[in-house]
Amino acid sequence: MASSVDEQVLRAAKEIVVKFIETGRVSPTAFPEVFNAVYTTIFEAVHRPREAADDASNDAV
């Protein structure tokens, strides 16, 4: 069974890609490829160790 966080990552990725399709930025035929990229990005951001997240936010300043 997937954790609540994993379910939220899945839901967020789906909503983002659907919004891209609705706005015409992504073709529906590209859904699998784009979904995989968006899901992976969100998953890695959520599961990144806290120290790495703090370092990334300090680099942005």
N, C-alpha and C positions, 0 to 999 in steps of 0.2 A: 504494500500500500504506500502510495506517495505521501510525503509529508505536506502539511499545509503550505509551507513555503514553496515547495516544488509545484504544487497546484497553482499558486499565485504567479509563479514564473511562467508557467504554461499559459495561463489565462492572459497575462500581460502581453506575451509574445504574440498570441493569436489576435488580440485586440489591435496591437500596433500594425501588424501586417494587413489585417482587414481594413484598417483606416487608410493605409497606403494604397490599397486596391481601390477603395471608395474615392480617393482623391486623384486617382489616375497615375500615381507615381510608380506603381508596380502592376504588371499584368497578372491576371489570375493564373495564367499558365506558369508563372514564375513563383507561385506560392511556396512549393516545397523548398526551393533553394533559399528564398528570402526568409522564410519562417525559420529554417535551420540556423541561418546567420544571426537573426534577431534573438532567437531562443538562447543560442550559445553565448551571446554577448550579455544578455540579462542574467543567465545562470552564473556565468563567471563573475559578474559584478556582485551578485548577491552572496555567492559562496567564497569570494576572495577573503583571505585572512584579514582580520581587522587592521593589522600593521600595514599591509600592502595598501589598503584603502586609505589609511591616514597619509601614507607617503604620496599616493596619487593626488590627494586633495591638496597637499602642501606644494606639489609641483605645479598645480594649476594657478596658484596665487602669484 
